[in-house]
Amino acid sequence: MRITEIYASIQGETQYAGLPCTLVRTTGCDLRCTYCDSAFAFHGGNEMTLPEIVAAVRALGAPLVLLTGGEPMLQREIGGLADLLLQAGYRVMIETSGAHAVDSLPEAVVRIIDVKTPASGESGRMRWEVLDTLRVQDAVKFVVRDEDDYRWAADVIHSRGLAGRTEVLLSPVHGVLDPQQLVGWMLRDRLPARLNLQLHKYVWSPDARGV
């Protein structure tokens, strides 16, 4: 499996934000979102065996592991890696776009589905049936650039009946959309969703790597 980096930090987003976490970042992505903050993971990386990855995670010590990218579902062995981590006693999460099926993952993996809003330039790649698989322990995330994105996301939340079935997260594009503005829209519309800030970009520099 090709890996860009493995490091210990906090979980920066989702309903698990702030928890100590080891991040396993795979290499490669088939989307090119306009607001991507991990384009460095599109290419390069190093080939690692699954036991090597598990050993690297064990050395860092955090009980929570996030599989991210790039796009981790492009890695054929991602399900096998998740299974090994679960067997080793870790709680495992994955952050993936809505462009890929997640049925190869073990049942115990927490799925965070990043629905690509229109401003991402990739909303046409969404596989809507993926949202039908989400459970209460999972989450759906919308990265919002402007009010058009927000209204689009709100329509998806309502039309797909996401609230109450899974965690619903709204994330402002960091440095572009003021979180206060997004909160104002959410309160105005009584939207059943959680504000999702990228905590690591407030603790460290927004451009910092390995944190």
N, C-alpha and C positions, 0 to 999 in steps of 0.2 A: 504494500500500500504506500502511496506517495504522500508524505507528510511535510507541511511547511514549517510547523513549530508545535511544541508541546511545552506548556508553562503553567505555573500556578498563579492565580489571581483571585478576584472575586467574580461571581457571576454578575455581569454588568447589567443584565436586562431580565425581563420576564417576571413571573410571580416568585421566582427564586432569587431575585436581585439582592446582592449584598452578601450572599453565602460564599465561604471559601470554596474554590472550584479549580479543578485542573482542566485546561482547555486543550483539546487535540484538534489542531487545524489542518485539514486535508488540503491537498493542492489540486487546482483545476476548478473551473466553473464554466457552464455553458450559457450563462446570462451576462449581460453587461449593463447593470442598472446605473442610472445617471448619478445616484448618490452613494455608490459603493464605497465603503471605507476599508475594504480588505483586498483591493486589486493586486496587492503584492503576492497574494496566494493564487493568482491565475496560472503562474508558471513556476518552474524550479522545484524546490523541495527535495526531499531525500527518500529513497526507498527504505522502508522498514518492515520487518516481519511483525505479525500480530504479537508474538511473545515479547519482542523488543518494545513495542508500543506500551503494552501492559506493564513491563518493567519500568519504563520511564514514568508512567503514571504513578506507580507504586512508590517510586523514589521521591515524588513530590508530596504525597501524603494526604491530599484533600479527599474527603469521602464522596464528593460530587464531581462528576465528569461531564463536560459538554463536548460533544462532537460537532464541529463547525467547519467552515471553509472560508473561501471557496464554496463548493457544493459537495457536502459529504456523501450524498446519495449517488454520486457518480462513481464512487469507489465500490467495486464489486464485492469486496470483503467487509464492508461496513457492518453488515448484520453479524458476521462472525466476530468482529472486534467487539461490538456491543455485547454479544453473548459472553465472551470471555471476561469482560469487565464486570458484568452482572454476576457471573460465577465467582469472581474475586471479591464480591461484597460491595461494589460501588453502586451508587445511584447514578443512572446514566440518562442524559438528555441529548437531544439532537436538534440543531437549528437548520432547517432546510427550506428552500423555496417551495412554492406550491406547484412547481413545474414537474415534480417527480413523485411517483408512487412511493409509499413508505411501508408497503406490506411485507417487505423482506426483513423488517426490523423485529426483534423480539418484543413480545407484548409488554414487557415491563419498562421499555424505553419511553421516556416522556418526549412527546413530539411537539416542537415549536414550529408552526408553519408560517412562513413569511409571505403573505399575500402581496404580490407586486402591484402597487397602485399605478394609475396612469402616468404620473410624473416620473416613474422609474424607467419608462420606455419599454418595459417587459411585461405589461399586464396581459398581453395576448398569449403568453406562454402558460398561463394558469390552467391547471387541471382541477376543475371545480370538484370533482368527485373525491379529491383528497380531503376536503373539509368534512365530508360525510363520515370519515373514519375517526374524527377527533372525539376525545373523551374528556371527562371533567378534569383529569390531571394534566391534560395537554393545554396548548394555547394556540391562538391564531394572532398574528401580529401584522399591523398595517403601518408602514413607514409613510408619513404624511408630509408633503412639501408645501401645500397651500390649501385653501378652502375647497377648491375643486376636488383635490384628493380626499379631503375629509368627508365631503358629501358623498363621494363614490364609496368610501369605506363604510359610512353609516348605512348606505343602501344595501351593501353586501351583508352587513351585520344583521339588519332587519329581515331582508329577503331570505337569507339562509338560516335564520333562526339560531344564530350562534350564541347569543347571550343566554346564560343559564346552562348551556350544554357543554361549554368549554370556556377557558379563560380568554377574554378579549382584550388585546393590548393595542394602544395607539401611541406611536413614537414620532415625535417631530424630527425632521431632518436636522441633525445637529448643526448649529451655526447658520441655519437658513430660516427655519420657522421658530418663532419665539414660543416656548412652551406655554407662556401665559395666554397667548392667542388661542392655542389649541384647547387649553383648559376652558377658556371662555366659550368656545363653540360646544364643547362637551356639556357644560353646565346649561347653556342656552337650550340645547336639544334634549337634555336629560338622557344622554347616550349611555347605555349600559356597557361601559368599557372602563379600563384602567389606563391611566397615563403611564407610559413606559419610557423613562429617561435612561440614557446610557451612562450609568453611574461611573464607569471607568474613565469616561471622558471628563468628568468633574474631579475625580480623585487625582488623575494624572493628566498630562497633556493630551488633547484630542488626537494628536498624531503619534503618540507613543506606541512602540511595538512591545510585545511580550508582557503586557500588563492587563 
